[in-house]
Amino acid sequence: MTTHPVRKMNNGRTMPEVGLGVWQSPRGEGTQGAVRAALELGYRHIDTARIYGNEKDVGIAVRESGVPREEIFVTTKLWNDDQGHDSALRACDASLARLDLEYVDLYLLHWPVAGKRLESWRALEKLQSDGKCRAIGVSNFLTSHLEELIAHAKVVPAVDQFEMTPFLQQREARATCKKHGIVVQAYSPLTHGTKLDHPVVVQVAKQAARTPAQVLLRWGIQSEAVVLPKSTKRERIAENAAIFDFTLDAEAMGALDALDEGLATGWDPRMQP
Ligand SMILES: NC(=O)c1ccc[n+]([C@@H]2O[C@H](COP(=O)([O-])OP(=O)(O)OC[C@H]3O[C@@H](n4cnc5c(N)ncnc54)[C@H](OP(=O)(O)O)[C@@H]3O)[C@@H](O)[C@H]2O)c1
């Protein structure tokens, strides 16, 4: 069993509050080694996507880990080229084949592709009722995308995964998720490595006797998100999960909350109609 706390979704299932991200983890041993290390270190949540090109390696590491499949929460995502009803059904089958798993725990629409996202969502609803995905959700959906989807959906997304850090707090999208009982997953929770030396982050880390990475991740947890840090290095994978035995006090949270500057380190759904 995972030693990490879990978060309950609106379908009654749970997911560990920290997951290993594998975007830009190299194919082959790069990804397999990271997932293997994470599972050895007590992670039970892995976040991949078709577009990362490493679903096969995630599947190998999961199956060879010796950890029972039902204890590991595996997410993958529908890539933009595959959006549409029938193409989404086929894409999920192809992801399951590459992972060599019978189901994924969470399948996400990777991006709110205009003109396609509603029919794609209908496919995800079918995939869930067929048992191929235990939960379905979205990624990079902000308030307008979510409200539109929910107005047309039979199933309310269980999860919305978007970039969220002290430097990009997404308060409106978080409030919309809260209103609908949607779990927020924070991606690029370490700012893709770009703000680990920010003086406020470094200062809070000194006071808490933790590392800057742990401070950013702890801020995410205390802001009610599930966090998805990526590393391929065993020591960092361990460091990034050692975030449940300390708390940032109100002063530290206030200092981090004051850092919002709308910084998107990757793509930015605020421009997507
Ligand atoms: N849904 C989406 O559209 C979307 C978009 C982006 C990301 N994501 C998900 O979120 C995950 C994480 O996001 P991300 O990969 O952009 O970035 P991130 O987790 O914010 O940062 C990763 C970077 O930080 C370094 N790092 C990791 N732990 C560290 C530590 N303890 N100290 C110092 N440096 C550390 C990593 O290098 P090393 O690997 O060398 O340690 C890497 O360069 C992705 O892997 C993916 O699963 C989803």
The ligand as an SDF file (V2000), in Angstrom:
LIG
                    3D

 48 52  0  0  0  0  0  0  0  0999 V2000
   -1.3300   17.9110  -18.6090 N   0  0  0  0  0  0  0  0  0  0  0  0
   -0.3840   18.6660  -19.1210 C   0  0  0  0  0  0  0  0  0  0  0  0
   -0.5840   19.4060  -20.0960 O   0  0  0  0  0  0  0  0  0  0  0  0
    0.9810   18.6460  -18.4900 C   0  0  0  0  0  0  0  0  0  0  0  0
    1.9240   19.6250  -18.8540 C   0  0  0  0  0  0  0  0  0  0  0  0
    3.1620   19.6060  -18.2140 C   0  0  0  0  0  0  0  0  0  0  0  0
    3.4350   18.6330  -17.2640 C   0  0  0  0  0  0  0  0  0  0  0  0
    2.5060   17.6810  -16.9500 N   0  0  0  0  0  0  0  0  0  0  0  0
    2.7800   16.6140  -15.9420 C   0  0  0  0  0  0  0  0  0  0  0  0
    3.3930   17.1830  -14.7960 O   0  0  0  0  0  0  0  0  0  0  0  0
    4.6570   16.5730  -14.5750 C   0  0  0  0  0  0  0  0  0  0  0  0
    5.6510   17.5370  -13.9440 C   0  0  0  0  0  0  0  0  0  0  0  0
    5.8030   18.6910  -14.6990 O   0  0  0  0  0  0  0  0  0  0  0  0
    7.1880   19.0890  -15.4090 P   0  0  0  0  0  0  0  0  0  0  0  0
    7.8760   17.8700  -15.8640 O   0  0  0  0  0  0  0  0  0  0  0  0
    6.8660   20.1390  -16.3910 O   0  0  0  0  0  0  0  0  0  0  0  0
    8.0260   19.8520  -14.3440 O   0  0  0  0  0  0  0  0  0  0  0  0
    8.3320   19.8880  -12.7730 P   0  0  0  0  0  0  0  0  0  0  0  0
    7.9700   18.6390  -12.0820 O   0  0  0  0  0  0  0  0  0  0  0  0
    7.7710   21.1740  -12.3000 O   0  0  0  0  0  0  0  0  0  0  0  0
    9.9070   20.0470  -12.8190 O   0  0  0  0  0  0  0  0  0  0  0  0
   10.7350   19.0610  -13.3580 C   0  0  0  0  0  0  0  0  0  0  0  0
   12.1530   19.6180  -13.4300 C   0  0  0  0  0  0  0  0  0  0  0  0
   12.6590   19.8390  -12.1140 O   0  0  0  0  0  0  0  0  0  0  0  0
   13.8010   19.0060  -11.8740 C   0  0  0  0  0  0  0  0  0  0  0  0
   13.6460   18.5080  -10.4990 N   0  0  0  0  0  0  0  0  0  0  0  0
   12.8130   17.5460  -10.0610 C   0  0  0  0  0  0  0  0  0  0  0  0
   12.9050   17.3950   -8.7310 N   0  0  0  0  0  0  0  0  0  0  0  0
   13.8230   18.2890   -8.2960 C   0  0  0  0  0  0  0  0  0  0  0  0
   14.3560   18.5910   -7.0340 C   0  0  0  0  0  0  0  0  0  0  0  0
   13.9330   17.9510   -5.9470 N   0  0  0  0  0  0  0  0  0  0  0  0
   15.3080   19.5610   -6.9560 N   0  0  0  0  0  0  0  0  0  0  0  0
   15.7280   20.2120   -8.0550 C   0  0  0  0  0  0  0  0  0  0  0  0
   15.2510   19.9690   -9.2970 N   0  0  0  0  0  0  0  0  0  0  0  0
   14.3100   19.0050   -9.4150 C   0  0  0  0  0  0  0  0  0  0  0  0
   13.7380   17.9180  -12.9140 C   0  0  0  0  0  0  0  0  0  0  0  0
   15.0160   17.4780  -13.2980 O   0  0  0  0  0  0  0  0  0  0  0  0
   15.4950   15.9210  -13.1620 P   0  0  0  0  0  0  0  0  0  0  0  0
   14.5240   15.0570  -13.8920 O   0  0  0  0  0  0  0  0  0  0  0  0
   16.8380   15.9820  -13.8040 O   0  0  0  0  0  0  0  0  0  0  0  0
   15.5570   15.6370  -11.7030 O   0  0  0  0  0  0  0  0  0  0  0  0
   13.1050   18.6530  -14.0960 C   0  0  0  0  0  0  0  0  0  0  0  0
   14.0620   19.4270  -14.7810 O   0  0  0  0  0  0  0  0  0  0  0  0
    5.0590   16.1040  -15.9780 C   0  0  0  0  0  0  0  0  0  0  0  0
    6.0910   15.1510  -15.9540 O   0  0  0  0  0  0  0  0  0  0  0  0
    3.7420   15.5740  -16.4810 C   0  0  0  0  0  0  0  0  0  0  0  0
    3.4790   14.2990  -15.9350 O   0  0  0  0  0  0  0  0  0  0  0  0
    1.2780   17.6870  -17.5450 C   0  0  0  0  0  0  0  0  0  0  0  0
  1  2  1  0
  2  3  2  0
  2  4  1  0
  4  5  1  0
  4 48  2  0
  5  6  2  0
  6  7  1  0
  7  8  2  0
  8  9  1  0
  8 48  1  0
  9 10  1  0
  9 46  1  0
 10 11  1  0
 11 12  1  0
 11 44  1  0
 12 13  1  0
 13 14  1  0
 14 15  2  0
 14 16  1  0
 14 17  1  0
 17 18  1  0
 18 19  2  0
 18 20  1  0
 18 21  1  0
 21 22  1  0
 22 23  1  0
 23 24  1  0
 23 42  1  0
 24 25  1  0
 25 26  1  0
 25 36  1  0
 26 27  1  0
 26 35  1  0
 27 28  2  0
 28 29  1  0
 29 30  1  0
 29 35  2  0
 30 31  1  0
 30 32  2  0
 32 33  1  0
 33 34  2  0
 34 35  1  0
 36 37  1  0
 36 42  1  0
 37 38  1  0
 38 39  2  0
 38 40  1  0
 38 41  1  0
 42 43  1  0
 44 45  1  0
 44 46  1  0
 46 47  1  0
M  CHG  2   8   1  16  -1
M  END
$$$$
